[in-house]
Amino acid sequence: MTTPPRQRRKKRKQARQKLNDELLALEQQNQQDWLDLQEEGTQKKLARIDADYDRQKAEIEKKARELAEAEPKGGRHRHQRRRADR
């Protein structure tokens, strides 16, 4: 029995997203390791700020993607549409 094309596409998309998330985690770990090797000082502090910013930005983008995927095709949930129609 074969899997329908829609399910295959969804599984491929999920696998791609998982790989992207793993790659991002590795990049963040590499950045942290690099920071740990730096000498104390202004450059290290600035680099740490940049790393924290990148990490937070990635988390926000991930949450936004998850919310977009959970949202129904109409763009709003039923109760939100009813409120907007009043």
C-alpha atoms as one frame of an Amber mdcrd trajectory, in Angstrom:
protein
   0.000   0.000   0.000   1.483   3.362  -0.986   1.359   6.600   0.946  -0.724
   9.396  -0.646   1.311  12.245  -2.173   0.018  14.771   0.380   1.306  12.664
   3.283   4.658  12.128   1.568   5.031  15.889   1.032   4.133  16.553   4.658
   6.669  13.975   5.879   9.381  15.436   3.618   8.590  18.930   4.875   8.759
  17.762   8.489  12.063  15.965   7.846  13.506  19.094   6.178  12.386  21.237
   9.089  13.907  18.827  11.599  17.215  18.929   9.727  17.074  22.734   9.623
  16.449  22.866  13.367  19.344  20.461  14.009  21.629  22.521  11.769  20.654
  25.689  13.625  21.406  23.994  16.961  24.836  22.930  15.684  25.584  26.440
  14.430  24.602  27.884  17.793  26.770  25.350  19.613  29.725  26.186  17.350
  29.206  29.871  18.040  29.086  29.197  21.787  32.241  27.067  21.611  34.001
  29.861  19.721  32.906  32.348  22.380  34.223  30.102  25.123  37.647  30.184
  23.463  37.768  33.988  23.232  39.644  36.052  25.747  37.657  38.157  28.182
  36.962  41.668  27.051  34.736  43.876  24.983  34.925  41.721  21.845  33.758
  38.658  23.752  30.907  40.590  25.368  29.771  41.922  21.987  30.022  38.488
  20.413  27.954  37.003  23.257  25.275  39.677  22.734  25.188  38.822  19.025
  24.911  35.108  19.812  22.072  35.692  22.273  20.257  37.835  19.721  20.639
  35.191  17.001  19.413  32.472  19.353  16.332  34.483  20.380  15.570  35.437
  16.786  15.753  31.790  15.702  13.408  30.762  18.528  10.897  33.469  17.568
  11.008  32.393  13.911  10.495  28.762  14.938   7.478  29.649  17.112   6.005
  31.804  14.329   6.394  28.914  11.875   4.734  26.507  14.321   1.827  28.920
  14.836   1.429  29.421  11.091   1.321  25.671  10.545  -1.258  25.234  13.317
  -3.493  27.987  11.946  -6.450  26.849   9.840  -6.397  27.554   6.107  -8.882
  30.472   6.480  -6.290  32.360   8.479  -8.355  32.650  11.664 -10.049  30.251
  13.995 -13.847  30.040  13.967 -14.284  32.076  17.160 -11.984  34.775  15.801
 -14.012  35.040  12.579 -17.243  35.431  14.552 -15.789  38.260  16.607 -14.471
  40.018  13.505 -17.857  39.757  11.763 -19.681  41.648  14.549
